[in-house]
Each structure stands twice: as C-alpha cells, then as structure tokens.
C-alpha cells in the first residue's frame, strides 16, 4: 500500500458535429460514428465469440479496459440476458480513469438508448456509485450479473484486481491519444488475470499493439473491422498460459462457527449465492439475534484519512457493501440512511479535517464540511462544533438485522457450542462439541466466532500460520441509553469523542467505553459517567444533567470485542488449511465489516472477481 493517493478526475464530454460524444482530455471519441451498439456487437461480442463461449458454464468473466458511457456493458448484458442458454452468472470488471458522475451518465447515456436497452440503462444509472477511487461492486438481475468498476488509473488498478477473466474488451481511447491503455505492463497484468482459453478483441489494430500483446502471451490475428474501419484485432491466450477454471457448479455447503454479526453476514452472502449453510452457536438457544439482545442501536459510518489509508478504504467498501446487501430488508432490520456528522472538537482538528477534504477531493454528496450553525440545523439538536457530514452514515438495529440475515431457507442455525475442529481424511471440516459429538461437517468452514477462533485454531496445526488470528485480544465495552425527549432526539448520527444516535423507542444510544482488562462485559455506573462526559462535550451540555437523563428501565448494554493487530478485521483463507476461512477480529466495527467479509468469502469460493483490491485483501488476511 505504498501508492500515493490520486484524486479522481471526473469525465468531461463534448459532442462533434454528428452528435458523437468525445473526450476533450484525450481528443478522441467514446465510440465510432457508425454506432456504439453496432460496434459493441461486431467488435467485442463477435470478436470474443460470444455468446457461444459462455454456454454450458456456471460463470463467465469479462474484463473491459475502458468503461466510458457503459454502452459495451449494456450490449453485453442484453446479449447475455436474451440468450436462453446463457451461463448462470456473468461477471464484468471494467476500468475507468475518468468516470462520469451519476447525473452526467444518465443525461448522456439514457436519451440515445434503443428501447430494448432503456430499462437496463436506467438500472445502471440508478446504481452508479459516487466518484470515489477504488473498486465498486454493482449487481443486477438478482445478483446473477455483477459489475466491478475500478475507478482510477489503469496502470495502478490493474495490479489490484483479483479475477479469472475469460474475455477482454480492449477499449481505451486510441494508443496515440491514450498510450497508458496499451502498454506491455498492462498486457502483462491481463495475462496474469486470464483463464485458460481467454480471448481478447479490439477495434485497435496498430502493429505495435499487436506485437506487444503477442509478446505478453496472446496469439494475435486480424479480422474485418466495423463501419469505416477496415480491420480489427482478435486474440487468444497461448494454450500453455492461464488459470485453470472449473466450469461446473461450485456451490459447496459451508459450516459457519459463530452466530453474531460476523457469522450472520457470511451466512447471508453465501445463502444468496445458493450455498447451504449451517451456523453453529449456543446463543441460538435464546433466538437467532440473541448475540445482540438488548443492543438497541448502533452506527455504521465511513471515515476519511489524508493518505486514504487501508482503514479508510476498507470502511468505505464495508459501508457500501452493507448498503447494497441490507437494503432489501424491511422494518427494524433495514438500516436507516440518516447520515453521520463527525464533529471537529478543536481548532487543530478542524484545520486537519478541512485540509483532508480539500486534498481528497471527494464528491460533496458523499462527504463535506458543515459549519456549526448548519450542523445544528442538520442534527436537529445543538452541537458544539462543525464537522464532516457523511451522507451514507446509517442507524442500525443489530438484533433484528441478525435475525433477517439468518432468515433464509438455505441457512440452518444449530444451538451448539463448537469446542474442536478437524479436517477428515476426505477433506471435509468437522465441528465437534466438548463430548466429541459431531455438530456438522462441510468442505468449507468459516471461523466467525471472534476470539474463540484463536482457541479452535490452537487445537490444530494452523494457528502458527495465522498470526493475526493469534494476535487477537478481547476488549469489553458498554453503551448507555438516555431519555431523548424532544430537545435531544437527533436526526443524524453524531460522532466525535464518542457518539450519540437518533432515538429508538424514545431512547438515544450513546457510547462507548473500552475496558482492556475486563474478563466479562458489564454495564457499570462508571461507564455511564464516562459516556455522559464524552457526549456532553459534543452536545455542549452539562455532563451531570445529561447523566440524570440515563434511562432507569433500560440503562445500557455491554459486549465484548475481539481486536487483531493493526485494528483491521481478519478475513481470508487460513494458510495451509484448504477450505478453512476466518472472519473475525472485527473490533468495534462489526457492522462495517460484516457484509464485506461475506462477499469476499463468497467471491473466493465461487470464482467471482474479488470486490476488494489485492493490497487490502493482504492487509486483512489471517497470516
């Protein structure tokens, strides 16, 4: 993670005399004047022998080197959706150094679409992400079609993609206008990603490009071009190169140990993809959501750092995953996107936040500075300072959320404690209780039981290879519940030196505390006073008066957190243990990592493009 941060430069567009969109940055058109969809069908679909090559496959992955206005993607989607013999799942990875804003994309793309593509074009515009650097996962057709957008320079992001690609759409601006899209280094990355038998096609047929693509490992040829262009380029990976890719069904059953927010998030993502999942946790004796019983509400909020470090990028990805995965829920299980106001409680903090926002150049509809008067109006309560407003901040009800995550016919909950795990002679993972009785077995096991994962691994040969699991320690903490009343019922999540949440059932949840040496989590008067002191400073209140508003009937909730080295989650394959995964060490951001970890594990099991950059996957790996 040594790459210096580069703000995104959004696309700008002009139109020539024929109405063809062109980039003033590269002085080149986004598509030929003969028609974008005719070009997509002739060059990219026919050039890659689609749709015939995806037939009979459980999955197929396409990589496009320049997304542009998305017309190639829409043509591909249309061809796949209308093919009765299509593969079960289609994955698309697309790079874009200069993405359009959502409004510009809709304004330019939608009016010119053929009738049969209009619905899909509107669906694309509706899901279009904010202009933030890195990877963005979009899903269509109930998740059967995924689009992973890589926003930023291709020279940087091509090294960060983890995918097995079957077909390439080589579609940047011309080599003379945008040479970065046609380099030997990029072609080398395309070979790294390619599955055996991968193909490529491009309108570009320049001799240098053909030679460098051949030097990288492709067998390159010419084919009749489209429109006024006489020739185009087609290619196929040399038979000795490429990843082995199983075309069959990979939806193996999975055994998840742990029924809290980590285990429920993993089980939910696996169930969505058709896996049968057994989740084991003794807490299920008290109900599916019992691990968070009494925890009235919590916040889910991204964060920023001037260098856009791993933690900031991971929280951004985690919040986006949660929004995508949990928006389907109804009632109290569905998070409320109310926004988060992170206060700057000192002059130095204010200067730092303002400098950071200016340097990052994030879109203001995602994160922006608000002065104190606007912050008070936005929050609906008095606050002590201005701060950064995150539009994607959410209020979450943990107990009903977990219940909804586990409410799937493919998920079975077992109220059993796992005391030992082992891998049998057939390669399956077995979970046993303290009497040695088998609770369940499956080809894949996920340890999502916080610090207990360390204890289970300690009885196997694999703990030494999973140092971040071994490093985990327990930290207890509590939250306090205050009678909100009219004057303290915030409309947004308020953060700073602690946090104050919009009222739920008349109570405002405030937090939190950290007890490094506590053997068991407990709600204490000392903890209440600590929290009241933190929140009073944020809201400009007297701490003693606030303490007097502590709820008598439901004063608070306490829980335990498992924290790993670096305070990042532990998510990934356990080294040396085929089929064994970890999803633990979430610390105080369990909600942030829950859906993201589930998507990472499901992508790894099902051969999807990873939803996260390789350096971030390395930062959270168990090793």
C-alpha positions in Angstrom: 0.0 0.0 0.0 2.7 2.5 -1.0 0.9 4.0 -4.0 0.5 7.8 -3.4 -3.1 9.0 -3.3 -4.5 10.4 -6.5 -7.9 12.2 -6.5 -10.3 11.1 -9.3 -10.7 13.5 -12.2 -14.3 13.1 -13.4 -15.0 12.8 -17.1 -15.8 15.8 -19.3 -17.6 15.4 -22.6 -18.2 17.3 -25.8 -20.1 16.4 -28.9 -18.9 16.6 -32.5 -21.0 17.8 -35.5 -22.6 14.3 -35.8 -23.5 14.2 -32.1 -20.9 11.7 -31.2 -19.6 12.1 -27.6 -15.8 12.8 -27.4 -13.4 13.4 -24.6 -11.7 16.9 -24.6 -9.0 15.4 -22.4 -7.9 12.8 -24.9 -9.3 14.5 -28.1 -11.0 11.2 -29.1 -14.5 9.8 -29.5 -16.1 7.5 -27.0 -17.3 5.3 -29.9 -17.3 5.3 -33.7 -19.8 7.5 -35.6 -21.1 4.3 -37.1 -22.9 3.4 -33.8 -21.9 2.3 -30.3 -24.0 -0.8 -30.1 -23.2 -2.0 -33.6 -19.5 -1.6 -32.7 -20.0 -3.5 -29.4 -21.8 -6.4 -31.1 -19.3 -6.7 -34.0 -16.0 -5.9 -32.3 -16.4 -7.1 -28.7 -19.1 -9.8 -28.7 -18.4 -11.4 -32.1 -14.7 -10.8 -31.7 -14.7 -12.8 -28.4 -17.1 -15.5 -29.9 -19.9 -14.6 -27.6 -22.5 -15.7 -26.7 -21.4 -19.3 -27.7 -18.4 -19.4 -25.3 -20.4 -18.9 -22.1 -22.9 -21.5 -22.9 -22.8 -24.5 -20.5 -20.8 -22.6 -18.0 -21.8 -21.8 -14.4 -19.9 -18.5 -14.7 -18.1 -16.3 -17.2 -16.0 -13.2 -16.6 -15.4 -10.3 -19.0 -12.8 -7.5 -18.4 -13.1 -4.2 -20.2 -10.2 -1.7 -20.2 -12.4 1.4 -20.5 -16.0 1.7 -19.3 -16.7 5.1 -20.8 -20.5 5.6 -21.0 -21.2 1.9 -20.4 -22.6 1.1 -23.9 -20.4 -2.0 -24.3 -21.6 -3.2 -20.9 -25.3 -2.7 -21.8 -24.8 -4.6 -25.1 -23.1 -7.4 -23.3 -25.9 -7.5 -20.7 -28.5 -7.6 -23.4 -26.8 -10.4 -25.3 -26.5 -12.5 -22.1 -30.0 -11.8 -20.8 -31.6 -12.7 -24.1 -29.6 -15.9 -24.6 -31.7 -18.9 -23.3 -28.5 -20.9 -23.0 -26.5 -18.3 -21.1 -24.2 -19.1 -18.2 -25.7 -18.9 -14.8 -23.6 -16.0 -13.6 -21.9 -13.3 -15.6 -19.2 -11.1 -14.1 -17.8 -7.9 -15.6 -14.7 -6.0 -14.5 -14.2 -2.5 -16.0 -11.6 0.2 -15.6 -12.3 3.9 -15.8 -9.8 6.6 -15.0 -12.3 9.4 -15.6 -15.8 8.2 -14.6 -18.9 10.2 -15.3 -21.0 11.5 -12.4 -24.3 9.8 -12.0 -26.2 12.8 -13.4 -23.9 13.2 -16.4 -24.1 9.4 -17.1 -27.9 9.5 -17.1 -28.1 12.7 -19.1 -25.7 11.5 -21.9 -26.4 7.7 -21.9 -30.2 7.4 -21.5 -31.7 9.6 -24.2 -29.9 7.7 -27.0 -30.6 4.2 -25.9 -32.7 1.8 -28.0 -36.0 0.8 -26.5 -34.8 -2.7 -25.5 -31.9 -1.3 -23.6 -33.6 1.6 -21.8 -34.6 -0.3 -18.7 -31.1 -1.7 -18.3 -29.6 1.8 -18.8 -31.8 3.2 -16.1 -30.9 0.4 -13.7 -27.2 1.1 -14.4 -27.6 4.9 -13.7 -29.6 4.2 -10.5 -26.8 2.1 -9.1 -24.0 4.3 -10.3 -21.6 4.8 -7.4 -20.2 8.1 -6.0 -16.9 9.2 -7.7 -14.6 7.7 -5.1 -11.3 6.0 -6.1 -11.0 2.2 -5.9 -13.4 -0.7 -6.6 -17.2 -0.5 -6.6 -19.4 -3.6 -6.9 -22.8 -3.3 -8.6 -25.3 -6.2 -9.0 -28.2 -6.7 -11.4 -30.7 -9.5 -12.2 -30.8 -10.6 -8.5 -27.0 -10.8 -8.3 -26.6 -13.1 -11.4 -24.8 -10.2 -13.1 -22.1 -8.3 -11.3 -20.2 -5.2 -12.5 -16.9 -4.4 -10.6 -15.9 -0.8 -11.5 -12.3 0.2 -10.9 -12.1 4.0 -10.7 -8.6 5.3 -11.2 -5.5 4.9 -13.3 -5.4 1.6 -15.1 -1.6 1.3 -14.5 -2.3 1.3 -10.8 -5.6 -0.6 -10.5 -4.8 -3.4 -13.0 -2.3 -4.7 -10.4 -5.0 -4.6 -7.7 -7.6 -6.8 -9.5 -8.1 -10.4 -8.4 -10.2 -12.2 -11.0 -10.2 -15.0 -13.5 -11.0 -13.5 -16.9 -12.4 -15.3 -19.9 -12.8 -12.4 -22.4 -11.3 -9.0 -22.8 -12.8 -5.9 -24.4 -9.8 -3.8 -25.1 -11.5 -0.4 -25.5 -9.5 2.6 -24.4 -9.0 5.7 -26.5 -6.6 5.3 -29.3 -2.9 4.4 -28.5 -1.8 7.7 -29.9 -4.2 9.7 -27.7 -4.1 7.5 -24.5 -1.0 5.3 -24.5 -1.4 4.3 -20.9 -4.2 1.9 -22.0 -1.9 0.0 -24.5 1.3 -0.8 -22.6 3.3 -4.0 -22.2 2.8 -3.7 -18.4 -1.0 -3.6 -18.8 -0.9 -6.6 -21.2 1.2 -8.5 -18.6 -1.5 -7.9 -16.0 -4.2 -9.1 -18.4 -2.2 -12.3 -18.8 -2.0 -12.7 -15.0 -5.7 -12.4 -14.7 -6.6 -14.6 -17.7 -8.2 -18.0 -17.5 -7.1 -20.7 -19.9 -8.5 -20.1 -23.3 -9.2 -16.4 -22.7 -9.8 -14.3 -25.7 -9.5 -10.6 -26.5 -10.9 -8.2 -29.1 -10.3 -4.6 -30.0 -11.1 -2.1 -32.7 -7.5 -1.1 -32.5 -5.2 -3.0 -34.9 -2.0 -1.0 -34.7 1.1 -3.1 -35.4 2.8 -2.1 -32.1 -0.2 -3.1 -30.1 -0.5 -6.4 -31.9 3.2 -7.1 -31.3 3.2 -6.2 -27.6 0.1 -8.2 -26.9 1.7 -11.2 -28.7 4.9 -10.7 -26.6 2.7 -10.8 -23.5 1.3 -14.2 -24.3 -1.6 -13.9 -26.8 -1.9 -15.4 -30.3 -3.0 -12.3 -32.2 -4.8 -12.0 -35.6 -6.7 -9.6 -37.7 -10.4 -9.6 -38.5 -12.7 -7.5 -40.6 -13.4 -4.2 -38.9 -16.6 -2.3 -38.2 -18.0 0.6 -40.1 -15.3 2.5 -42.0 -12.5 0.7 -40.2 -11.1 -2.0 -42.4 -9.5 -4.2 -39.7 -9.8 -5.0 -36.0 -7.8 -7.2 -33.7 -8.7 -10.6 -32.2 -6.5 -12.7 -29.9 -6.5 -15.8 -27.8 -4.2 -16.7 -24.9 -1.5 -19.2 -25.7 -2.5 -22.8 -24.6 0.3 -23.0 -22.1 -0.9 -20.0 -20.2 -3.8 -19.1 -18.0 -5.6 -20.1 -14.8 -7.5 -23.3 -14.6 -11.1 -22.5 -14.3 -13.8 -25.1 -13.4 -17.0 -24.6 -15.5 -19.1 -26.6 -13.1 -21.2 -25.8 -10.1 -19.1 -24.7 -7.1 -21.9 -24.1 -4.5 -20.5 -26.3 -1.8 -22.1 -26.5 1.6 -20.5 -24.3 4.3 -20.2 -24.6 8.1 -20.0 -21.3 9.9 -18.9 -21.2 13.5 -20.4 -18.1 15.3 -23.9 -16.6 15.1 -23.1 -13.0 15.8 -22.9 -10.2 13.2 -19.8 -11.8 11.6 -21.2 -15.2 11.1 -24.7 -13.9 10.1 -23.1 -11.6 7.5 -21.1 -14.5 6.0 -24.1 -16.9 6.0 -26.3 -14.4 4.3 -23.9 -13.7 1.4 -23.4 -17.4 0.9 -27.1 -18.2 1.0 -27.7 -15.5 -1.6 -25.4 -17.4 -4.0 -27.1 -20.8 -3.4 -24.9 -22.3 -0.7 -26.4 -24.4 2.0 -25.1 -23.1 5.3 -25.1 -24.5 8.8 -24.4 -21.8 11.5 -23.4 -23.2 15.0 -23.6 -21.1 18.1 -25.0 -21.9 21.6 -26.6 -18.4 21.7 -29.3 -19.6 19.3 -31.0 -21.2 22.3 -32.3 -17.7 23.1 -33.1 -16.8 19.5 -31.4 -16.0 16.2 -30.5 -12.5 17.1 -29.7 -13.2 20.8 -26.0 -12.3 20.5 -27.0 -8.6 20.3 -30.1 -8.8 22.6 -30.5 -5.6 24.4 -28.3 -3.7 22.0 -30.8 -1.1 20.9 -29.0 0.6 18.0 -25.5 1.2 16.5 -23.9 3.3 13.8 -22.4 2.4 10.5 -20.2 5.1 9.2 -17.2 5.5 6.8 -14.2 7.5 7.7 -11.5 9.5 5.9 -7.8 10.0 6.2 -5.5 12.3 4.4 -3.5 9.5 2.8 -6.6 7.4 2.2 -5.1 4.6 4.2 -6.2 1.0 4.4 -8.7 1.6 7.2 -10.4 4.4 5.4 -10.6 2.5 2.2 -11.9 -0.6 4.0 -14.6 1.3 5.8 -15.7 2.9 2.6 -16.0 -0.5 1.0 -17.7 -2.0 4.0 -20.4 0.7 4.2 -21.1 0.3 0.5 -21.4 -3.5 0.8 -23.8 -3.1 3.8 -25.9 -0.6 1.9 -26.2 -3.0 -1.1 -26.8 -6.2 0.9 -29.2 -4.9 3.6 -31.4 -2.5 1.6 -33.7 -5.5 0.8 -34.8 -5.8 4.4 -37.9 -4.2 5.8 -39.0 -2.9 9.2 -36.4 -2.6 12.0 -34.0 -4.9 10.2 -33.4 -2.3 7.5 -30.7 0.3 8.3 -31.8 3.9 8.2 -29.6 6.1 6.0 -29.7 9.2 8.1 -26.1 10.5 7.7 -23.3 10.9 10.2 -21.9 14.2 11.5 -18.3 13.8 12.7 -17.6 16.8 14.8 -14.2 18.6 14.9 -13.9 19.5 18.6 -10.7 21.6 18.4 -9.2 24.2 16.1 -6.4 21.7 15.2 -9.0 19.0 14.4 -11.0 21.5 12.2 -7.9 22.5 10.2 -6.9 18.9 9.7 -10.4 17.9 8.5 -10.7 20.8 6.1 -7.2 20.1 4.7 -8.1 16.4 4.3 -11.3 17.1 2.5 -9.6 19.6 0.2 -6.8 17.1 -0.6 -9.0 14.1 -1.1 -11.5 16.0 -3.4 -14.2 13.5 -2.6 -17.7 14.4 -4.0 -19.6 16.7 -1.6 -22.7 14.5 -1.8 -20.6 11.8 -0.1 -18.6 13.8 2.4 -18.5 17.6 3.0 -17.7 20.1 5.7 -20.5 21.8 7.5 -20.2 24.8 9.8 -21.6 24.7 13.3 -24.8 26.6 12.5 -25.6 24.2 9.6 -24.6 21.2 11.8 -27.1 22.2 14.5 -29.8 22.6 11.9 -28.9 19.3 10.2 -28.7 17.4 13.5 -31.9 18.8 15.0 -30.1 19.3 18.3 -27.4 21.7 19.4 -23.8 20.6 18.8 -20.6 22.1 20.0 -18.8 22.4 16.6 -19.0 21.9 12.9 -17.6 18.8 11.2 -17.7 16.4 8.3 -21.0 15.1 7.1 -21.1 11.6 5.6 -24.3 11.1 3.7 -24.0 7.3 3.9 -24.0 7.2 7.7 -26.6 4.7 8.9 -28.5 3.8 12.1 -28.7 0.0 12.5 -30.7 -2.2 14.8 -28.3 -5.1 15.5 -30.7 -7.7 16.8 -33.4 -7.6 14.1 -30.7 -7.2 11.5 -29.1 -10.5 12.5 -32.4 -12.2 12.6 -33.1 -11.0 9.0 -29.6 -12.1 7.8 -30.2 -15.6 9.1 -33.8 -15.8 7.8 -33.0 -17.9 4.6 -34.2 -21.3 3.7 -30.7 -22.3 2.9 -29.4 -21.3 6.4 -29.8 -23.7 9.3 -29.0 -22.5 12.8 -27.7 -25.0 15.4 -27.7 -24.0 19.1 -24.5 -25.9 19.7 -21.1 -24.9 21.0 -18.1 -25.9 18.9 -15.2 -26.9 21.1 -12.9 -28.6 18.5 -12.5 -28.6 14.7 -10.6 -31.1 12.5 -10.2 -32.0 8.8 -11.1 -35.6 8.0 -9.5 -37.9 5.5 -11.9 -36.9 2.8 -11.0 -33.2 3.1 -14.2 -32.1 4.9 -14.1 -29.9 8.1 -15.8 -31.3 11.2 -17.1 -29.3 14.1 -17.4 -31.2 17.5 -18.8 -30.4 20.9 -16.9 -30.9 24.2 -18.0 -34.5 24.3 -16.6 -35.2 20.8 -20.0 -35.4 19.2 -20.1 -34.1 15.6 -22.2 -31.0 15.2 -21.7 -30.8 11.4 -19.2 -31.2 8.6 -18.7 -29.5 5.3 -16.0 -29.0 2.6 -15.7 -25.3 3.8 -15.7 -23.9 7.3 -15.7 -20.3 8.3 -14.5 -19.3 11.8 -16.6 -16.2 12.6 -16.6 -16.6 16.4 -14.4 -13.7 17.5 -11.6 -14.6 19.9 -12.9 -18.2 20.1 -11.5 -18.7 16.6 -8.0 -18.5 18.2 -8.9 -21.2 20.7 -10.2 -23.5 17.9 -7.2 -23.0 15.7 -4.9 -23.7 18.7 -6.1 -27.3 18.7 -5.0 -27.6 15.0 -1.6 -27.3 13.3 -2.7 -24.0 11.6 -2.6 -21.3 14.3 1.1 -20.5 13.7 0.4 -19.6 10.1 -2.5 -17.3 11.1 -0.6 -14.8 13.1 -3.3 -12.1 13.0 -5.8 -14.6 14.5 -3.3 -15.5 17.2 -2.8 -11.7 17.9 -6.5 -11.1 18.8 -7.4 -9.9 22.2 -10.7 -9.2 23.9 -11.9 -5.7 24.8 -15.1 -5.2 26.7 -17.2 -2.1 26.4 -20.7 -0.6 27.0 -23.2 1.8 25.6 -25.7 3.9 27.6 -29.3 4.7 26.9 -30.6 8.2 27.7 -34.2 9.6 27.6 -34.0 11.6 24.4 -37.1 13.8 24.8 -37.7 16.5 22.1 -34.6 18.5 22.7 -32.1 15.6 22.4 -33.6 13.5 19.6 -31.0 13.9 16.9 -31.9 13.4 13.2 -28.4 12.1 12.3 -25.6 10.1 13.9 -23.4 12.4 15.8 -19.8 11.3 16.3 -16.6 12.8 17.8 -15.3 11.9 21.2 -18.0 9.2 21.5 -21.3 9.1 19.6 -25.0 10.0 20.0 -27.6 8.2 17.9 -31.1 9.2 16.8 -33.6 7.9 19.3 -35.1 4.4 19.1 -38.1 3.7 21.2 -37.6 7.1 22.9 -34.0 6.3 23.9 -30.8 7.7 22.5 -27.9 5.3 22.4 -24.6 6.8 23.4 -21.2 5.3 23.5 -18.8 3.9 24.2 -16.2 2.5 26.6 -13.2 0.3 26.2 -12.0 -2.0 29.0 -8.8 -3.8 28.1 -8.7 -5.9 31.3 -12.3 -6.8 31.8 -13.0 -10.5 32.0 -16.7 -10.1 31.3 -18.6 -7.2 29.7 -20.7 -5.3 32.2 -22.8 -2.2 32.4 -21.4 0.0 35.2 -22.2 3.4 36.7 -18.6 4.4 36.0 -19.1 3.6 32.3 -22.3 5.6 32.2 -20.5 8.6 33.7 -17.6 8.3 31.2 -20.1 8.2 28.3 -22.1 11.1 29.6 -18.9 13.2 29.8 -18.0 12.4 26.2 -21.4 13.2 24.8 -21.9 16.3 26.9 -18.8 17.8 25.3 -20.1 17.0 21.8 -23.6 18.5 22.5 -22.5 21.4 24.6 -24.3 20.1 27.7 -23.6 19.7 31.4 -22.4 16.2 32.0 -24.2 15.8 35.3 -27.5 16.9 33.9 -27.1 14.5 31.0 -26.3 11.7 33.4 -29.6 12.4 35.2 -31.4 11.5 31.9 -30.0 8.0 32.0 -32.9 5.6 31.4 -33.9 3.8 34.6 -35.6 0.9 33.0 -33.0 0.2 30.3 -29.8 1.9 31.2 -27.5 0.3 28.6 -25.8 -2.7 27.1 -22.4 -4.3 27.3 -20.5 -6.6 24.9 -17.1 -8.0 24.0 -15.0 -7.1 21.0 -12.1 -9.1 19.5 -9.4 -6.9 18.2 -6.5 -8.0 16.0 -3.1 -6.4 15.3 -3.5 -3.3 13.3 -7.1 -2.9 14.3 -8.3 -4.3 10.9 -10.6 -7.3 10.6 -9.2 -10.8 9.9 -10.8 -12.1 6.7 -9.5 -14.7 4.3 -8.2 -18.3 3.9 -6.3 -19.7 6.8 -2.8 -20.6 5.4 -2.1 -24.3 5.0 -5.7 -25.3 5.7 -7.7 -25.9 2.5 -11.3 -24.9 2.8 -10.8 -23.1 6.2 -11.6 -19.4 6.3 -11.5 -16.7 9.1 -13.9 -13.8 9.6 -13.2 -12.4 13.0 -11.3 -9.6 14.8 -13.9 -7.0 13.8 -13.3 -4.8 16.9 -15.8 -2.0 17.3 -16.7 -2.0 13.6 -18.5 -5.3 13.3 -21.3 -3.8 11.2 -18.8 -2.2 8.9 -17.0 -5.5 8.0 -20.0 -7.9 8.1 -21.4 -7.8 4.6 -17.9 -7.0 3.0 -16.4 -10.1 4.6 -19.3 -12.2 3.5 -18.8 -11.0 -0.1 -15.1 -11.6 0.0 -15.5 -15.2 1.2 -18.4 -15.9 -1.2 -16.3 -14.5 -4.1 -13.4 -16.6 -3.2 -15.5 -19.8 -3.1 -17.5 -19.1 -6.3 -14.7 -17.8 -8.6 -16.1 -14.2 -8.7 -13.9 -11.2 -9.2 -12.9 -10.0 -5.7 -14.8 -7.0 -4.5 -11.7 -5.5 -2.9 -8.2 -4.6 -4.0 -5.4 -7.1 -3.6 -3.4 -4.9 -1.2 -6.4 -4.5 1.1 -7.1 -8.3 0.9 -3.5 -8.7 2.0 -3.9 -6.3 4.9 -6.8 -8.2 6.4 -5.5 -11.7 5.6 -5.1 -14.1 8.6 -1.4 -14.6 8.0 
